Amino acid sequence: MTDLLTTDKISLVYTDGERNTYALRDVSIEIPDRKFIGIMGPSGSGKSSLLYILSGLKRPTGGEVRLKDYAYGGRPDRELVDLRRTRFGFVFQQPYLLVWQTAMENVLMGAPELHEEARRKAQTYFDQLGIARLQNKLPSQLSGGEKQRVCVARAMMNDPEIIFADEPTASLDHTNGRLVIDLLSAYRERGTVIVVTHDPEMLTGADTVLMMRDGESQGWVTPDQLAEVGAKSKTISLGER
Ligand SMILES: Nc1ncnc2c1ncn2[C@@H]1O[C@H](COP(=O)(O)OP(=O)(O)OP(=O)(O)O)[C@@H](O)[C@H]1O
């Protein structure tokens, strides 16, 4: 199997005066094509930092990151913007939408070109996400969950090789969260989806899950193993009280 995304000993260090914080330390991972990948770990373990570097939103302070043969850890902003716009899709914890545009216009913003095909594709996503009746509404007229579903539709519009999602279900109730995750995971037929989450239940259908701790990779687990780890860590934290 060829790897889509690889990192070679990436680090991310924040320097504040004399003090260095290692958000990531020597993380080397390989992520295959067309998989639904989870990233989990305690708060502050480096999950978002890793996602930002994989997605070209931040540069590593050390090491290298590659999309197939394209190394982009040290590329200028212009190239990173291009990489993100043409090859990646994003869903963030907060639904960022242009407030003066309708839901449909926001989704079409994600399309490389505005033609009838893009409109049809957007329409399909609205239907699949159960928000077809909301397409002409402004973001201010939508609930948080509805806005997030609009963001998911927008992320898919450019047929990205990878969709990066940082806590995409944090603002949703369980039913809407599940709907969003199911749609994201179905995208693995076309590309890889990488989801950072605190909620192991959202990763029950994942192909594999990367565990992070203290800025380091702890290796990969299956969703079943994740449930065991979750149960154990609950016992430990209760026992520590
Ligand atoms: N801009 C920053 N300046 C300094 N330190 C930072 C900055 N951003 C993150 N950090 C530190 O880097 C470490 C990793 O942060 P990161 O946000 O990647 O963790 P996380 O696992 O995503 O946490 P959470 O689950 O709470 O969102 C933490 O110790 C955090 O305090």
The ligand as an SDF file (V2000), in Angstrom:
LIG
                    3D

 31 33  0  0  0  0  0  0  0  0999 V2000
    0.4600   29.1710   20.3180 N   0  0  0  0  0  0  0  0  0  0  0  0
    0.9900   28.4260   21.2970 C   0  0  0  0  0  0  0  0  0  0  0  0
    1.9660   28.9130   22.0850 N   0  0  0  0  0  0  0  0  0  0  0  0
    2.5270   28.1710   23.0450 C   0  0  0  0  0  0  0  0  0  0  0  0
    2.1840   26.8930   23.3200 N   0  0  0  0  0  0  0  0  0  0  0  0
    1.2060   26.3480   22.5770 C   0  0  0  0  0  0  0  0  0  0  0  0
    0.5490   27.0730   21.5350 C   0  0  0  0  0  0  0  0  0  0  0  0
   -0.3710   26.2680   20.9640 N   0  0  0  0  0  0  0  0  0  0  0  0
   -0.3060   25.0900   21.6250 C   0  0  0  0  0  0  0  0  0  0  0  0
    0.6470   25.1380   22.5930 N   0  0  0  0  0  0  0  0  0  0  0  0
    1.0090   24.0460   23.5040 C   0  0  0  0  0  0  0  0  0  0  0  0
    1.3310   22.9170   22.7170 O   0  0  0  0  0  0  0  0  0  0  0  0
    0.8670   21.7240   23.3410 C   0  0  0  0  0  0  0  0  0  0  0  0
   -0.0050   20.9370   22.3540 C   0  0  0  0  0  0  0  0  0  0  0  0
   -1.1750   21.7080   22.0600 O   0  0  0  0  0  0  0  0  0  0  0  0
   -2.3170   21.1720   21.1050 P   0  0  0  0  0  0  0  0  0  0  0  0
   -3.3350   22.2660   20.9700 O   0  0  0  0  0  0  0  0  0  0  0  0
   -1.7100   20.6290   19.8700 O   0  0  0  0  0  0  0  0  0  0  0  0
   -2.9200   19.9710   21.9630 O   0  0  0  0  0  0  0  0  0  0  0  0
   -4.2760   19.1640   21.7810 P   0  0  0  0  0  0  0  0  0  0  0  0
   -3.9500   17.7360   22.0450 O   0  0  0  0  0  0  0  0  0  0  0  0
   -4.9150   19.4910   20.4910 O   0  0  0  0  0  0  0  0  0  0  0  0
   -5.1440   19.7490   22.9810 O   0  0  0  0  0  0  0  0  0  0  0  0
   -6.7390   19.9010   23.1450 P   0  0  0  0  0  0  0  0  0  0  0  0
   -7.2910   18.5130   23.1150 O   0  0  0  0  0  0  0  0  0  0  0  0
   -6.8760   20.5310   24.5020 O   0  0  0  0  0  0  0  0  0  0  0  0
   -7.2350   20.7720   22.0290 O   0  0  0  0  0  0  0  0  0  0  0  0
    0.1540   22.1590   24.6130 C   0  0  0  0  0  0  0  0  0  0  0  0
    1.0610   22.0240   25.6810 O   0  0  0  0  0  0  0  0  0  0  0  0
   -0.1720   23.5990   24.3690 C   0  0  0  0  0  0  0  0  0  0  0  0
   -0.2230   24.3260   25.5820 O   0  0  0  0  0  0  0  0  0  0  0  0
  1  2  1  0
  2  3  1  0
  2  7  2  0
  3  4  2  0
  4  5  1  0
  5  6  2  0
  6  7  1  0
  6 10  1  0
  7  8  1  0
  8  9  2  0
  9 10  1  0
 10 11  1  0
 11 12  1  0
 11 30  1  0
 12 13  1  0
 13 14  1  0
 13 28  1  0
 14 15  1  0
 15 16  1  0
 16 17  2  0
 16 18  1  0
 16 19  1  0
 19 20  1  0
 20 21  2  0
 20 22  1  0
 20 23  1  0
 23 24  1  0
 24 25  2  0
 24 26  1  0
 24 27  1  0
 28 29  1  0
 28 30  1  0
 30 31  1  0
M  END
$$$$
